[in-house]
Amino acid sequence: MNDQSLWYLENIDVTGIFCPNKVGEMNENHAQKVVKKGEYVYLLEDQSDKIYFLTEGRVKIGTYNSSGKEITKAILEKGEVFGELSLTGEGQRRDFAYVMEKAKICVVSAKEMNNLLVDHSALSLFFMKIMGSRVLDMEKRLESLVFKDSRTRIVEFLLDLVDAKGQRVGYEMVVRKFITHQEIANLTATSRQTVTTTLNDLRSKNILTFDRKRLLVRDMDRLKSERLVTT
C-alpha cells in the first residue's frame, strides 16, 4: 500500500459507505461524530452494535489484564476501521477505544453493515482483510512475547512502525506523530524504562533520533541488525 494506515480496496469506496456525502443519508444507521481528546468512543462491556471509520485523529484500542494493567492492542489513525467484531456476534465490547487526538468518526450500525455485506461482495472481502491482518498481527506479537527478549521486541516494533507509517526523506525514514515511550511499552509488553534505555542506546549509536513529534531512522540496515543484539 502507498498509505499503510488506510484500509482500502481499489474497487470500493469505503469512505462513501461509512460517511455518505449526502446529508439526507445520515440516519439511525449512519452517523458522523466528533470525539474530544481524552474521551472514549466505547468502554469494556459496552454494547457491541456499531462499526467505526476514523477520518481524523488517533484512537487507541486497549484492554486490561487480570491485575488491572492496561494492554494496548493497537493505535489507529486516519483511514482505519475499528469495532468490527460487532459483525461476528460479539454482544459486549472486549476492549475500549480511547481518543488520543480529537477524532472525527463515521459510525455505521452493525445491522446496516450486515445488510451492506450481503449486497457488496467486495465489502465482505474488505472486512475479511481487516480481521485476518489483525489476527496475524496478534499472533506475531504473541510469538515475539514468548520467544524474544524485551530489546528485540522494541527494535522489531520500531521496524514494523517504520514499514507501516514511515516516509522516506533522502536516505532516512521518518515517522511523524511518534507515540510515547509508555505506549511502546504497552504495545511490546515491556517497561517504559526499558523502552527509554533502548531508544537512548540506539540514538547514541546514531541509528535513529526522536522527540515527541517524530522518529527519524538514519540507518535501517543497522536498526535491523540490532535485532540480533541481546541484553
Salt bridges, closest charged atoms under 4 A:
ASP49 OD1 - LYS50 NZ 3.39
GLU56 OE1 - LYS104 NZ 3.88
GLU70 OE2 - LYS60 NZ 2.75
GLU77 OE2 - LYS165 NZ 3.63
GLU84 OE1 - ARG134 NH1 2.86
GLU90 OE1 - ARG93 NH1 3.66
GLU90 OE2 - ARG94 NE 3.96
ASP95 OD2 - LYS73 NZ 3.50
GLU101 OE2 - ARG58 NE 3.27
GLU101 OE1 - LYS177 NZ 3.42
GLU112 OE2 - HIS30 NE2 3.85
GLU156 OE1 - LYS148 NZ 2.89
ASP160 OD2 - LYS140 NZ 2.97
GLU172 OE2 - ARG218 NH1 3.11
GLU183 OE2 - LYS60 NZ 2.90
ASP201 OD2 - ARG151 NH2 2.96
ASP201 OD2 - LYS205 NZ 3.41
GLU226 OE1 - ARG151 NH2 2.26
GLU226 OE2 - LYS205 NZ 3.29
